[in-house]
Amino acid sequence: MISVDPPETNKAFAEQEHADFPMLSDPSKATATAYGVLGASGMANRWTFYIGADGKILAIDKQIKVATSGEDIVAKLKELGIKQR
């Protein structure tokens, strides 16, 4: 997960939500800009990038549905033939 929030805000969010995944803090917005997700408001769009082991982008989901995002990610990984650990 990438957020344009500062590290302290991301840490608090991760603790509050019991997140067990890595988060990248991008307050300079350089990464968000490089991936083309920085919106006009200065916030990053909620897109999911599926990146292969070789570093190539396999797919981009621009239509995130918060209520089903977990299930949607699992389905996309299966569709792409990526085995889960």
PDB file of N, CA, C and O in Angstrom, chain B, residues numbered from 101:
ATOM      1  N   MET B 101       0.848  -1.166   0.000  1.00  0.00           N
ATOM      2  CA  MET B 101       0.000   0.000   0.000  1.00  0.00           C
ATOM      3  C   MET B 101       0.894   1.230   0.000  1.00  0.00           C
ATOM      4  O   MET B 101       1.897   1.290   0.711  1.00  0.00           O
ATOM      5  N   ILE B 102       0.514   2.205  -0.808  1.00  0.00           N
ATOM      6  CA  ILE B 102       1.234   3.473  -0.856  1.00  0.00           C
ATOM      7  C   ILE B 102       0.280   4.575  -0.422  1.00  0.00           C
ATOM      8  O   ILE B 102      -0.872   4.618  -0.853  1.00  0.00           O
ATOM      9  N   SER B 103       0.760   5.451   0.421  1.00  0.00           N
ATOM     10  CA  SER B 103      -0.025   6.576   0.882  1.00  0.00           C
ATOM     11  C   SER B 103       0.818   7.840   0.801  1.00  0.00           C
ATOM     12  O   SER B 103       2.021   7.805   1.058  1.00  0.00           O
ATOM     13  N   VAL B 104       0.191   8.954   0.444  1.00  0.00           N
ATOM     14  CA  VAL B 104       0.909  10.222   0.407  1.00  0.00           C
ATOM     15  C   VAL B 104       0.974  10.865   1.795  1.00  0.00           C
ATOM     16  O   VAL B 104       1.493  11.970   1.950  1.00  0.00           O
ATOM     17  N   ASP B 105       0.451  10.172   2.787  1.00  0.00           N
ATOM     18  CA  ASP B 105       0.521  10.669   4.160  1.00  0.00           C
ATOM     19  C   ASP B 105       1.922  10.474   4.730  1.00  0.00           C
ATOM     20  O   ASP B 105       2.675   9.622   4.258  1.00  0.00           O
ATOM     21  N   PRO B 106       2.271  11.266   5.749  1.00  0.00           N
ATOM     22  CA  PRO B 106       3.581  11.098   6.379  1.00  0.00           C
ATOM     23  C   PRO B 106       3.661   9.773   7.150  1.00  0.00           C
ATOM     24  O   PRO B 106       2.629   9.193   7.486  1.00  0.00           O
ATOM     25  N   PRO B 107       4.878   9.294   7.430  1.00  0.00           N
ATOM     26  CA  PRO B 107       5.056   8.002   8.108  1.00  0.00           C
ATOM     27  C   PRO B 107       4.280   7.885   9.424  1.00  0.00           C
ATOM     28  O   PRO B 107       3.740   6.821   9.727  1.00  0.00           O
ATOM     29  N   GLU B 108       4.220   8.949  10.195  1.00  0.00           N
ATOM     30  CA  GLU B 108       3.531   8.889  11.487  1.00  0.00           C
ATOM     31  C   GLU B 108       2.037   8.590  11.311  1.00  0.00           C
ATOM     32  O   GLU B 108       1.454   7.815  12.068  1.00  0.00           O
ATOM     33  N   THR B 109       1.438   9.212  10.308  1.00  0.00           N
ATOM     34  CA  THR B 109       0.012   8.981  10.033  1.00  0.00           C
ATOM     35  C   THR B 109      -0.212   7.551   9.566  1.00  0.00           C
ATOM     36  O   THR B 109      -1.169   6.900   9.985  1.00  0.00           O
ATOM     37  N   ASN B 110       0.671   7.058   8.696  1.00  0.00           N
ATOM     38  CA  ASN B 110       0.543   5.679   8.218  1.00  0.00           C
ATOM     39  C   ASN B 110       0.725   4.680   9.349  1.00  0.00           C
ATOM     40  O   ASN B 110       0.026   3.669   9.411  1.00  0.00           O
ATOM     41  N   LYS B 111       1.654   4.963  10.235  1.00  0.00           N
ATOM     42  CA  LYS B 111       1.884   4.061  11.369  1.00  0.00           C
ATOM     43  C   LYS B 111       0.640   3.996  12.254  1.00  0.00           C
ATOM     44  O   LYS B 111       0.225   2.914  12.670  1.00  0.00           O
ATOM     45  N   ALA B 112       0.051   5.151  12.540  1.00  0.00           N
ATOM     46  CA  ALA B 112      -1.161   5.179  13.356  1.00  0.00           C
ATOM     47  C   ALA B 112      -2.301   4.426  12.675  1.00  0.00           C
ATOM     48  O   ALA B 112      -3.045   3.695  13.328  1.00  0.00           O
ATOM     49  N   PHE B 113      -2.435   4.607  11.364  1.00  0.00           N
ATOM     50  CA  PHE B 113      -3.464   3.895  10.611  1.00  0.00           C
ATOM     51  C   PHE B 113      -3.243   2.394  10.691  1.00  0.00           C
ATOM     52  O   PHE B 113      -4.175   1.637  10.961  1.00  0.00           O
ATOM     53  N   ALA B 114      -2.006   1.965  10.456  1.00  0.00           N
ATOM     54  CA  ALA B 114      -1.682   0.533  10.485  1.00  0.00           C
ATOM     55  C   ALA B 114      -1.982  -0.067  11.854  1.00  0.00           C
ATOM     56  O   ALA B 114      -2.521  -1.170  11.946  1.00  0.00           O
ATOM     57  N   GLU B 115      -1.637   0.648  12.904  1.00  0.00           N
ATOM     58  CA  GLU B 115      -1.906   0.152  14.254  1.00  0.00           C
ATOM     59  C   GLU B 115      -3.406   0.087  14.524  1.00  0.00           C
ATOM     60  O   GLU B 115      -3.896  -0.892  15.088  1.00  0.00           O
ATOM     61  N   GLN B 116      -4.131   1.122  14.126  1.00  0.00           N
ATOM     62  CA  GLN B 116      -5.577   1.171  14.346  1.00  0.00           C
ATOM     63  C   GLN B 116      -6.289   0.045  13.613  1.00  0.00           C
ATOM     64  O   GLN B 116      -7.216  -0.562  14.149  1.00  0.00           O
ATOM     65  N   GLU B 117      -5.859  -0.232  12.388  1.00  0.00           N
ATOM     66  CA  GLU B 117      -6.522  -1.233  11.546  1.00  0.00           C
ATOM     67  C   GLU B 117      -5.894  -2.623  11.661  1.00  0.00           C
ATOM     68  O   GLU B 117      -6.338  -3.560  10.997  1.00  0.00           O
ATOM     69  N   HIS B 118      -4.862  -2.761  12.503  1.00  0.00           N
ATOM     70  CA  HIS B 118      -4.139  -4.029  12.661  1.00  0.00           C
ATOM     71  C   HIS B 118      -3.630  -4.536  11.307  1.00  0.00           C
ATOM     72  O   HIS B 118      -3.712  -5.727  11.004  1.00  0.00           O
ATOM     73  N   ALA B 119      -3.108  -3.618  10.509  1.00  0.00           N
ATOM     74  CA  ALA B 119      -2.613  -3.967   9.173  1.00  0.00           C
ATOM     75  C   ALA B 119      -1.398  -4.875   9.275  1.00  0.00           C
ATOM     76  O   ALA B 119      -0.488  -4.620  10.064  1.00  0.00           O
ATOM     77  N   ASP B 120      -1.387  -5.919   8.486  1.00  0.00           N
ATOM     78  CA  ASP B 120      -0.267  -6.857   8.494  1.00  0.00           C
ATOM     79  C   ASP B 120       0.417  -6.896   7.132  1.00  0.00           C
ATOM     80  O   ASP B 120       0.897  -7.941   6.693  1.00  0.00           O
ATOM     81  N   PHE B 121       0.453  -5.749   6.475  1.00  0.00           N
ATOM     82  CA  PHE B 121       1.074  -5.642   5.160  1.00  0.00           C
ATOM     83  C   PHE B 121       1.946  -4.387   5.136  1.00  0.00           C
ATOM     84  O   PHE B 121       1.726  -3.459   5.913  1.00  0.00           O
ATOM     85  N   PRO B 122       2.925  -4.362   4.253  1.00  0.00           N
ATOM     86  CA  PRO B 122       3.815  -3.197   4.194  1.00  0.00           C
ATOM     87  C   PRO B 122       3.113  -1.968   3.631  1.00  0.00           C
ATOM     88  O   PRO B 122       2.235  -2.066   2.774  1.00  0.00           O
ATOM     89  N   MET B 123       3.522  -0.820   4.132  1.00  0.00           N
ATOM     90  CA  MET B 123       3.002   0.450   3.641  1.00  0.00           C
ATOM     91  C   MET B 123       4.174   1.354   3.277  1.00  0.00           C
ATOM     92  O   MET B 123       5.159   1.431   4.012  1.00  0.00           O
ATOM     93  N   LEU B 124       4.067   2.032   2.151  1.00  0.00           N
ATOM     94  CA  LEU B 124       5.065   2.993   1.723  1.00  0.00           C
ATOM     95  C   LEU B 124       4.507   4.385   1.950  1.00  0.00           C
ATOM     96  O   LEU B 124       3.441   4.727   1.438  1.00  0.00           O
ATOM     97  N   SER B 125       5.227   5.183   2.715  1.00  0.00           N
ATOM     98  CA  SER B 125       4.837   6.567   2.928  1.00  0.00           C
ATOM     99  C   SER B 125       5.479   7.409   1.832  1.00  0.00           C
ATOM    100  O   SER B 125       6.693   7.363   1.631  1.00  0.00           O
ATOM    101  N   ASP B 126       4.652   8.177   1.125  1.00  0.00           N
ATOM    102  CA  ASP B 126       5.108   8.951  -0.032  1.00  0.00           C
ATOM    103  C   ASP B 126       4.700  10.429   0.101  1.00  0.00           C
ATOM    104  O   ASP B 126       4.009  10.957  -0.771  1.00  0.00           O
ATOM    105  N   PRO B 127       5.124  11.098   1.187  1.00  0.00           N
ATOM    106  CA  PRO B 127       4.698  12.490   1.369  1.00  0.00           C
ATOM    107  C   PRO B 127       5.205  13.435   0.280  1.00  0.00           C
ATOM    108  O   PRO B 127       4.607  14.490   0.069  1.00  0.00           O
ATOM    109  N   SER B 128       6.280  13.089  -0.411  1.00  0.00           N
ATOM    110  CA  SER B 128       6.757  13.922  -1.517  1.00  0.00           C
ATOM    111  C   SER B 128       5.900  13.723  -2.768  1.00  0.00           C
ATOM    112  O   SER B 128       5.957  14.520  -3.704  1.00  0.00           O
ATOM    113  N   LYS B 129       5.120  12.667  -2.771  1.00  0.00           N
ATOM    114  CA  LYS B 129       4.216  12.293  -3.860  1.00  0.00           C
ATOM    115  C   LYS B 129       4.954  11.876  -5.134  1.00  0.00           C
ATOM    116  O   LYS B 129       4.357  11.827  -6.210  1.00  0.00           O
ATOM    117  N   ALA B 130       6.227  11.581  -5.016  1.00  0.00           N
ATOM    118  CA  ALA B 130       7.030  11.174  -6.169  1.00  0.00           C
ATOM    119  C   ALA B 130       6.567   9.826  -6.725  1.00  0.00           C
ATOM    120  O   ALA B 130       6.445   9.662  -7.939  1.00  0.00           O
ATOM    121  N   THR B 131       6.311   8.870  -5.841  1.00  0.00           N
ATOM    122  CA  THR B 131       5.874   7.546  -6.298  1.00  0.00           C
ATOM    123  C   THR B 131       4.474   7.620  -6.891  1.00  0.00           C
ATOM    124  O   THR B 131       4.212   7.040  -7.945  1.00  0.00           O
ATOM    125  N   ALA B 132       3.577   8.330  -6.222  1.00  0.00           N
ATOM    126  CA  ALA B 132       2.212   8.482  -6.733  1.00  0.00           C
ATOM    127  C   ALA B 132       2.233   9.143  -8.114  1.00  0.00           C
ATOM    128  O   ALA B 132       1.466   8.766  -9.000  1.00  0.00           O
ATOM    129  N   THR B 133       3.101  10.114  -8.288  1.00  0.00           N
ATOM    130  CA  THR B 133       3.231  10.783  -9.584  1.00  0.00           C
ATOM    131  C   THR B 133       3.783   9.818 -10.636  1.00  0.00           C
ATOM    132  O   THR B 133       3.279   9.763 -11.758  1.00  0.00           O
ATOM    133  N   ALA B 134       4.812   9.066 -10.272  1.00  0.00           N
ATOM    134  CA  ALA B 134       5.431   8.121 -11.212  1.00  0.00           C
ATOM    135  C   ALA B 134       4.442   7.055 -11.684  1.00  0.00           C
ATOM    136  O   ALA B 134       4.495   6.621 -12.834  1.00  0.00           O
ATOM    137  N   TYR B 135       3.540   6.635 -10.793  1.00  0.00           N
ATOM    138  CA  TYR B 135       2.551   5.621 -11.162  1.00  0.00           C
ATOM    139  C   TYR B 135       1.290   6.224 -11.772  1.00  0.00           C
ATOM    140  O   TYR B 135       0.386   5.489 -12.171  1.00  0.00           O
ATOM    141  N   GLY B 136       1.217   7.555 -11.850  1.00  0.00           N
ATOM    142  CA  GLY B 136       0.075   8.211 -12.470  1.00  0.00           C
ATOM    143  C   GLY B 136      -1.192   8.182 -11.648  1.00  0.00           C
ATOM    144  O   GLY B 136      -2.290   8.271 -12.199  1.00  0.00           O
ATOM    145  N   VAL B 137      -1.060   8.058 -10.326  1.00  0.00           N
ATOM    146  CA  VAL B 137      -2.249   7.963  -9.478  1.00  0.00           C
ATOM    147  C   VAL B 137      -2.532   9.228  -8.674  1.00  0.00           C
ATOM    148  O   VAL B 137      -3.504   9.271  -7.920  1.00  0.00           O
ATOM    149  N   LEU B 138      -1.705  10.252  -8.822  1.00  0.00           N
ATOM    150  CA  LEU B 138      -1.915  11.470  -8.051  1.00  0.00           C
ATOM    151  C   LEU B 138      -3.071  12.251  -8.653  1.00  0.00           C
ATOM    152  O   LEU B 138      -3.029  12.659  -9.814  1.00  0.00           O
ATOM    153  N   GLY B 139      -4.106  12.450  -7.840  1.00  0.00           N
ATOM    154  CA  GLY B 139      -5.284  13.171  -8.309  1.00  0.00           C
ATOM    155  C   GLY B 139      -5.101  14.676  -8.211  1.00  0.00           C
ATOM    156  O   GLY B 139      -4.129  15.158  -7.630  1.00  0.00           O
ATOM    157  N   ALA B 140      -6.039  15.409  -8.780  1.00  0.00           N
ATOM    158  CA  ALA B 140      -5.986  16.875  -8.781  1.00  0.00           C
ATOM    159  C   ALA B 140      -6.012  17.447  -7.369  1.00  0.00           C
ATOM    160  O   ALA B 140      -5.500  18.541  -7.132  1.00  0.00           O
ATOM    161  N   SER B 141      -6.605  16.715  -6.430  1.00  0.00           N
ATOM    162  CA  SER B 141      -6.696  17.172  -5.043  1.00  0.00           C
ATOM    163  C   SER B 141      -5.388  16.985  -4.280  1.00  0.00           C
ATOM    164  O   SER B 141      -5.257  17.444  -3.146  1.00  0.00           O
ATOM    165  N   GLY B 142      -4.414  16.305  -4.908  1.00  0.00           N
ATOM    166  CA  GLY B 142      -3.154  16.019  -4.224  1.00  0.00           C
ATOM    167  C   GLY B 142      -3.165  14.699  -3.469  1.00  0.00           C
ATOM    168  O   GLY B 142      -2.172  14.336  -2.839  1.00  0.00           O
ATOM    169  N   MET B 143      -4.267  13.987  -3.527  1.00  0.00           N
ATOM    170  CA  MET B 143      -4.374  12.673  -2.895  1.00  0.00           C
ATOM    171  C   MET B 143      -4.207  11.602  -3.977  1.00  0.00           C
ATOM    172  O   MET B 143      -4.502  11.830  -5.150  1.00  0.00           O
ATOM    173  N   ALA B 144      -3.732  10.444  -3.556  1.00  0.00           N
ATOM    174  CA  ALA B 144      -3.548   9.344  -4.500  1.00  0.00           C
ATOM    175  C   ALA B 144      -4.877   8.630  -4.743  1.00  0.00           C
ATOM    176  O   ALA B 144      -5.639   8.376  -3.810  1.00  0.00           O
ATOM    177  N   ASN B 145      -5.143   8.311  -6.014  1.00  0.00           N
ATOM    178  CA  ASN B 145      -6.314   7.500  -6.343  1.00  0.00           C
ATOM    179  C   ASN B 145      -6.109   6.104  -5.786  1.00  0.00           C
ATOM    180  O   ASN B 145      -4.975   5.636  -5.687  1.00  0.00           O
ATOM    181  N   ARG B 146      -7.182   5.440  -5.425  1.00  0.00           N
ATOM    182  CA  ARG B 146      -7.101   4.079  -4.885  1.00  0.00           C
ATOM    183  C   ARG B 146      -7.151   3.073  -6.009  1.00  0.00           C
ATOM    184  O   ARG B 146      -8.208   2.538  -6.341  1.00  0.00           O
ATOM    185  N   TRP B 147      -6.005   2.824  -6.585  1.00  0.00           N
ATOM    186  CA  TRP B 147      -5.868   1.837  -7.643  1.00  0.00           C
ATOM    187  C   TRP B 147      -5.038   0.682  -7.111  1.00  0.00           C
ATOM    188  O   TRP B 147      -4.185   0.870  -6.244  1.00  0.00           O
ATOM    189  N   THR B 148      -5.289  -0.511  -7.631  1.00  0.00           N
ATOM    190  CA  THR B 148      -4.500  -1.676  -7.257  1.00  0.00           C
ATOM    191  C   THR B 148      -3.638  -2.078  -8.448  1.00  0.00           C
ATOM    192  O   THR B 148      -4.141  -2.312  -9.547  1.00  0.00           O
ATOM    193  N   PHE B 149      -2.328  -2.154  -8.209  1.00  0.00           N
ATOM    194  CA  PHE B 149      -1.376  -2.583  -9.226  1.00  0.00           C
ATOM    195  C   PHE B 149      -0.958  -4.009  -8.908  1.00  0.00           C
ATOM    196  O   PHE B 149      -0.579  -4.306  -7.776  1.00  0.00           O
ATOM    197  N   TYR B 150      -1.023  -4.877  -9.880  1.00  0.00           N
ATOM    198  CA  TYR B 150      -0.563  -6.254  -9.739  1.00  0.00           C
ATOM    199  C   TYR B 150       0.783  -6.329 -10.449  1.00  0.00           C
ATOM    200  O   TYR B 150       0.868  -6.184 -11.669  1.00  0.00           O
ATOM    201  N   ILE B 151       1.821  -6.555  -9.670  1.00  0.00           N
ATOM    202  CA  ILE B 151       3.184  -6.517 -10.193  1.00  0.00           C
ATOM    203  C   ILE B 151       3.783  -7.911 -10.096  1.00  0.00           C
ATOM    204  O   ILE B 151       3.797  -8.519  -9.026  1.00  0.00           O
ATOM    205  N   GLY B 152       4.274  -8.407 -11.214  1.00  0.00           N
ATOM    206  CA  GLY B 152       4.849  -9.743 -11.273  1.00  0.00           C
ATOM    207  C   GLY B 152       6.208  -9.815 -10.603  1.00  0.00           C
ATOM    208  O   GLY B 152       6.801  -8.794 -10.255  1.00  0.00           O
ATOM    209  N   ALA B 153       6.689 -11.028 -10.428  1.00  0.00           N
ATOM    210  CA  ALA B 153       7.989 -11.262  -9.792  1.00  0.00           C
ATOM    211  C   ALA B 153       9.123 -10.602 -10.567  1.00  0.00           C
ATOM    212  O   ALA B 153      10.175 -10.296 -10.005  1.00  0.00           O
ATOM    213  N   ASP B 154       8.900 -10.383 -11.873  1.00  0.00           N
ATOM    214  CA  ASP B 154       9.920  -9.746 -12.704  1.00  0.00           C
ATOM    215  C   ASP B 154       9.855  -8.219 -12.646  1.00  0.00           C
ATOM    216  O   ASP B 154      10.634  -7.534 -13.309  1.00  0.00           O
ATOM    217  N   GLY B 155       8.901  -7.681 -11.832  1.00  0.00           N
ATOM    218  CA  GLY B 155       8.772  -6.235 -11.679  1.00  0.00           C
ATOM    219  C   GLY B 155       7.867  -5.569 -12.689  1.00  0.00           C
ATOM    220  O   GLY B 155       7.659  -4.358 -12.624  1.00  0.00           O
ATOM    221  N   LYS B 156       7.319  -6.337 -13.626  1.00  0.00           N
ATOM    222  CA  LYS B 156       6.432  -5.774 -14.641  1.00  0.00           C
ATOM    223  C   LYS B 156       4.999  -5.707 -14.120  1.00  0.00           C
ATOM    224  O   LYS B 156       4.535  -6.596 -13.407  1.00  0.00           O
ATOM    225  N   ILE B 157       4.315  -4.632 -14.495  1.00  0.00           N
ATOM    226  CA  ILE B 157       2.918  -4.479 -14.107  1.00  0.00           C
ATOM    227  C   ILE B 157       2.073  -5.425 -14.951  1.00  0.00           C
ATOM    228  O   ILE B 157       2.087  -5.355 -16.180  1.00  0.00           O
ATOM    229  N   LEU B 158       1.340  -6.310 -14.282  1.00  0.00           N
ATOM    230  CA  LEU B 158       0.507  -7.296 -14.962  1.00  0.00           C
ATOM    231  C   LEU B 158      -0.904  -6.772 -15.204  1.00  0.00           C
ATOM    232  O   LEU B 158      -1.534  -7.100 -16.210  1.00  0.00           O
ATOM    233  N   ALA B 159      -1.393  -5.957 -14.274  1.00  0.00           N
ATOM    234  CA  ALA B 159      -2.754  -5.427 -14.383  1.00  0.00           C
ATOM    235  C   ALA B 159      -2.894  -4.243 -13.426  1.00  0.00           C
ATOM    236  O   ALA B 159      -2.158  -4.117 -12.446  1.00  0.00           O
ATOM    237  N   ILE B 160      -3.851  -3.391 -13.739  1.00  0.00           N
ATOM    238  CA  ILE B 160      -4.189  -2.265 -12.874  1.00  0.00           C
ATOM    239  C   ILE B 160      -5.696  -2.250 -12.705  1.00  0.00           C
ATOM    240  O   ILE B 160      -6.439  -2.250 -13.687  1.00  0.00           O
ATOM    241  N   ASP B 161      -6.144  -2.238 -11.457  1.00  0.00           N
ATOM    242  CA  ASP B 161      -7.573  -2.141 -11.169  1.00  0.00           C
ATOM    243  C   ASP B 161      -7.857  -0.715 -10.718  1.00  0.00           C
ATOM    244  O   ASP B 161      -7.406  -0.290  -9.655  1.00  0.00           O
ATOM    245  N   LYS B 162      -8.607   0.020 -11.531  1.00  0.00           N
ATOM    246  CA  LYS B 162      -8.929   1.409 -11.229  1.00  0.00           C
ATOM    247  C   LYS B 162     -10.326   1.556 -10.637  1.00  0.00           C
ATOM    248  O   LYS B 162     -10.741   2.657 -10.273  1.00  0.00           O
ATOM    249  N   GLN B 163     -11.048   0.442 -10.542  1.00  0.00           N
ATOM    250  CA  GLN B 163     -12.421   0.463 -10.036  1.00  0.00           C
ATOM    251  C   GLN B 163     -12.494  -0.282  -8.703  1.00  0.00           C
ATOM    252  O   GLN B 163     -13.078  -1.362  -8.620  1.00  0.00           O
ATOM    253  N   ILE B 164     -11.907   0.292  -7.681  1.00  0.00           N
ATOM    254  CA  ILE B 164     -11.858  -0.359  -6.371  1.00  0.00           C
ATOM    255  C   ILE B 164     -13.208  -0.264  -5.672  1.00  0.00           C
ATOM    256  O   ILE B 164     -13.808   0.807  -5.581  1.00  0.00           O
ATOM    257  N   LYS B 165     -13.668  -1.403  -5.184  1.00  0.00           N
ATOM    258  CA  LYS B 165     -14.891  -1.459  -4.385  1.00  0.00           C
ATOM    259  C   LYS B 165     -14.461  -1.838  -2.966  1.00  0.00           C
ATOM    260  O   LYS B 165     -14.104  -2.986  -2.703  1.00  0.00           O
ATOM    261  N   VAL B 166     -14.498  -0.875  -2.070  1.00  0.00           N
ATOM    262  CA  VAL B 166     -13.981  -1.077  -0.717  1.00  0.00           C
ATOM    263  C   VAL B 166     -14.604  -2.303  -0.051  1.00  0.00           C
ATOM    264  O   VAL B 166     -13.899  -3.078   0.595  1.00  0.00           O
ATOM    265  N   ALA B 167     -15.902  -2.484  -0.199  1.00  0.00           N
ATOM    266  CA  ALA B 167     -16.602  -3.578   0.474  1.00  0.00           C
ATOM    267  C   ALA B 167     -16.129  -4.956   0.022  1.00  0.00           C
ATOM    268  O   ALA B 167     -16.213  -5.914   0.791  1.00  0.00           O
ATOM    269  N   THR B 168     -15.634  -5.076  -1.212  1.00  0.00           N
ATOM    270  CA  THR B 168     -15.237  -6.385  -1.733  1.00  0.00           C
ATOM    271  C   THR B 168     -13.784  -6.422  -2.192  1.00  0.00           C
ATOM    272  O   THR B 168     -13.388  -7.333  -2.918  1.00  0.00           O
ATOM    273  N   SER B 169     -12.993  -5.449  -1.779  1.00  0.00           N
ATOM    274  CA  SER B 169     -11.627  -5.350  -2.311  1.00  0.00           C
ATOM    275  C   SER B 169     -10.787  -6.598  -2.040  1.00  0.00           C
ATOM    276  O   SER B 169     -10.030  -7.025  -2.912  1.00  0.00           O
ATOM    277  N   GLY B 170     -10.905  -7.182  -0.867  1.00  0.00           N
ATOM    278  CA  GLY B 170     -10.139  -8.393  -0.562  1.00  0.00           C
ATOM    279  C   GLY B 170     -10.476  -9.530  -1.507  1.00  0.00           C
ATOM    280  O   GLY B 170      -9.589 -10.168  -2.074  1.00  0.00           O
ATOM    281  N   GLU B 171     -11.764  -9.775  -1.670  1.00  0.00           N
ATOM    282  CA  GLU B 171     -12.218 -10.844  -2.562  1.00  0.00           C
ATOM    283  C   GLU B 171     -11.835 -10.541  -4.016  1.00  0.00           C
ATOM    284  O   GLU B 171     -11.461 -11.439  -4.769  1.00  0.00           O
ATOM    285  N   ASP B 172     -11.934  -9.271  -4.392  1.00  0.00           N
ATOM    286  CA  ASP B 172     -11.588  -8.879  -5.757  1.00  0.00           C
ATOM    287  C   ASP B 172     -10.108  -9.121  -6.044  1.00  0.00           C
ATOM    288  O   ASP B 172      -9.749  -9.572  -7.132  1.00  0.00           O
ATOM    289  N   ILE B 173      -9.255  -8.822  -5.074  1.00  0.00           N
ATOM    290  CA  ILE B 173      -7.813  -9.042  -5.239  1.00  0.00           C
ATOM    291  C   ILE B 173      -7.519 -10.524  -5.392  1.00  0.00           C
ATOM    292  O   ILE B 173      -6.748 -10.918  -6.267  1.00  0.00           O
ATOM    293  N   VAL B 174      -8.130 -11.354  -4.545  1.00  0.00           N
ATOM    294  CA  VAL B 174      -7.910 -12.795  -4.629  1.00  0.00           C
ATOM    295  C   VAL B 174      -8.355 -13.322  -5.992  1.00  0.00           C
ATOM    296  O   VAL B 174      -7.655 -14.131  -6.601  1.00  0.00           O
ATOM    297  N   ALA B 175      -9.506 -12.872  -6.473  1.00  0.00           N
ATOM    298  CA  ALA B 175     -10.010 -13.320  -7.776  1.00  0.00           C
ATOM    299  C   ALA B 175      -9.061 -12.898  -8.900  1.00  0.00           C
ATOM    300  O   ALA B 175      -8.799 -13.678  -9.815  1.00  0.00           O
ATOM    301  N   LYS B 176      -8.546 -11.669  -8.833  1.00  0.00           N
ATOM    302  CA  LYS B 176      -7.632 -11.189  -9.875  1.00  0.00           C
ATOM    303  C   LYS B 176      -6.329 -11.969  -9.853  1.00  0.00           C
ATOM    304  O   LYS B 176      -5.786 -12.297 -10.908  1.00  0.00           O
ATOM    305  N   LEU B 177      -5.819 -12.270  -8.657  1.00  0.00           N
ATOM    306  CA  LEU B 177      -4.591 -13.056  -8.560  1.00  0.00           C
ATOM    307  C   LEU B 177      -4.781 -14.424  -9.193  1.00  0.00           C
ATOM    308  O   LEU B 177      -3.896 -14.912  -9.897  1.00  0.00           O
ATOM    309  N   LYS B 178      -5.932 -15.049  -8.949  1.00  0.00           N
ATOM    310  CA  LYS B 178      -6.229 -16.342  -9.563  1.00  0.00           C
ATOM    311  C   LYS B 178      -6.304 -16.204 -11.076  1.00  0.00           C
ATOM    312  O   LYS B 178      -5.768 -17.035 -11.809  1.00  0.00           O
ATOM    313  N   GLU B 179      -6.975 -15.146 -11.541  1.00  0.00           N
ATOM    314  CA  GLU B 179      -7.109 -14.907 -12.979  1.00  0.00           C
ATOM    315  C   GLU B 179      -5.739 -14.730 -13.633  1.00  0.00           C
ATOM    316  O   GLU B 179      -5.524 -15.184 -14.757  1.00  0.00           O
ATOM    317  N   LEU B 180      -4.821 -14.079 -12.941  1.00  0.00           N
ATOM    318  CA  LEU B 180      -3.477 -13.845 -13.472  1.00  0.00           C
ATOM    319  C   LEU B 180      -2.564 -15.066 -13.303  1.00  0.00           C
ATOM    320  O   LEU B 180      -1.432 -15.081 -13.786  1.00  0.00           O
ATOM    321  N   GLY B 181      -3.077 -16.083 -12.611  1.00  0.00           N
ATOM    322  CA  GLY B 181      -2.278 -17.292 -12.406  1.00  0.00           C
ATOM    323  C   GLY B 181      -1.215 -17.149 -11.340  1.00  0.00           C
ATOM    324  O   GLY B 181      -0.220 -17.873 -11.352  1.00  0.00           O
ATOM    325  N   ILE B 182      -1.415 -16.222 -10.415  1.00  0.00           N
ATOM    326  CA  ILE B 182      -0.447 -15.991  -9.336  1.00  0.00           C
ATOM    327  C   ILE B 182      -0.891 -16.776  -8.111  1.00  0.00           C
ATOM    328  O   ILE B 182      -1.988 -16.577  -7.591  1.00  0.00           O
ATOM    329  N   LYS B 183      -0.039 -17.652  -7.670  1.00  0.00           N
ATOM    330  CA  LYS B 183      -0.363 -18.482  -6.511  1.00  0.00           C
ATOM    331  C   LYS B 183      -0.153 -17.685  -5.245  1.00  0.00           C
ATOM    332  O   LYS B 183       0.798 -16.915  -5.115  1.00  0.00           O
ATOM    333  N   GLN B 184      -1.074 -17.893  -4.310  1.00  0.00           N
ATOM    334  CA  GLN B 184      -0.984 -17.225  -3.019  1.00  0.00           C
ATOM    335  C   GLN B 184      -0.157 -18.072  -2.066  1.00  0.00           C
ATOM    336  O   GLN B 184      -0.133 -19.300  -2.152  1.00  0.00           O
ATOM    337  N   ARG B 185       0.510 -17.393  -1.169  1.00  0.00           N
ATOM    338  CA  ARG B 185       1.328 -18.106  -0.176  1.00  0.00           C
ATOM    339  C   ARG B 185       0.554 -18.380   1.060  1.00  0.00           C
ATOM    340  O   ARG B 185       1.083 -18.971   2.001  1.00  0.00           O
TER     341      ARG B 185
END
